[in-house]
Amino acid sequence: MKQLIIAVLLIIAGCDGSRDNRQIIRFWQFWADINTKPAVEAMIAEFEEQNPDVKVQLTDLTWANGHDKLVISFAANYPPDIMELGSDWIAEFASNNLLAKLESDLPENYLYPAMWDSSLYALPWLLDSRILYFNLDLLKKVNMEIPANWDELLAACAAIDSLGDDYFGFGCNSAEKHRLYKKFLPFLWSNGGTVLSDDGSSSGLGSDEAVEALEFYLDLCDCGAIESQRRLEEYFREGKLGFVISGGWLLKRLRATPPDFDYRLVPFFTPDGQSGTSFFGGEYIAVSAGSANIESVKKLASFLISKTNSQKLCDAAGFGFPAYSDLEIDDPEKNIEALQLANSRSTPPTPLWVNIEQDIEDALEAAIYRHGSPAIILRKASGAIDDKLKSAENEN
């Protein structure tokens, strides 16, 4: 932690190097790779050209410690003026009165994770959901059609898994932090379950719908491989895996190096084959409540999340979508992804999400490795979450 504090102080110290009379806006963001960083820099250059009285100082963060650096910067009373936040971080900062209130007419579903106490505290920059990838050649090999409901999906997974040691029906995530819960939630939601109640006061993980969804997910895992997300995607690209849950980045890889089999992207479906609900997450732009140049900073936020600039970021990343409902997409596969995004939801906005997420992932890991029945495991996790929610309510 000492090294982290020093690193943040060095970043802060380097933020005041401008000697001209322009307003200084400090922007901390995570797009630092060779594909996306130039796109972000080009946006900043265009904004500065349109606003010659403003200088934007760009600082790159990493997902390994970026959250901690942001927390420390606020604790030191010198946060960035504008920052990129993961969708499930927003409530944590907003609930502590650290973010400025914003306004937007974007789709309500995409603004939901940025809401706190009936106010909006961040704007969506890039969004992506999770979708099912099917290996059509393996389905053909076992003489089966594309599954259209849960029973058919499970039967197809079992049939492919029975082909031999080189084949797996379903890709089941191992205990990977921040990933495991994203694979289970689409089944939970598609079965009518919830993570939290509508008012956020209690857990929904102990419900019959949640237990049924987990039982089905475990049945799929029994017909597949339990591996890291990266390894599962490699199995799929190698033609060894019948079905995997992933985001738009997998489509990017499949197109960059086309496999020797046919595949298809399929949206999630309910047990009886109706349209299901997937998980979406994304990158949001938030403004520090204490910024000295609040109007210019809000102007930059609106500029970054415009449809044009959001699309530029998505194009540079090779996946994701702007948070607009009127997108015109000619690419059939990307159109399927966009339709799934429109029928997805985010994790509930709560400052306790990091702890709740851990309870969910601990429960899923215990269930996958058969450390108890799904019902007992989920109801224990639900009780632990309820205790956290009640304790937080009492503190407030």
Buried (B, 14 or more C-beta within 10 A) or exposed (E): EEEEBEBBBEBBEEBEEEEEEBBBBBBBBBBBEEEBBEBBEEBBEBBBEEBEEBBBBBBBBEEEBBBBBBBBBBEEEBBBBBBBBBBBBBBBBBBEEBBBEBEBEBBEBBBBBBBBEEEBBBBBBBBBBBBBBBBBBBBEBBEBEEBEBBEBBBBBBBBBBEBEEEBBBBBBBBBBEBBBBBBBBBBBBBBBBBBBEEEBEBBBBBBEBBBBBBBBBBBBBBBBBBBBBEBBBBBBBEBBBBBBBBBBBBBEBBEEEEBEBEBEBBBBBBBEBEEBBBBBBBBBBBBBBBBEBBEBBBBBBBBBBBEEBBBBBBEBBBBBBBBBEEBEEEEEBBBBBBBBBBBBBBBBBBBBBEBBBBBBBBBBBBBBEEEEEBBBBBBBBBBBBBEBBEEBEEEE
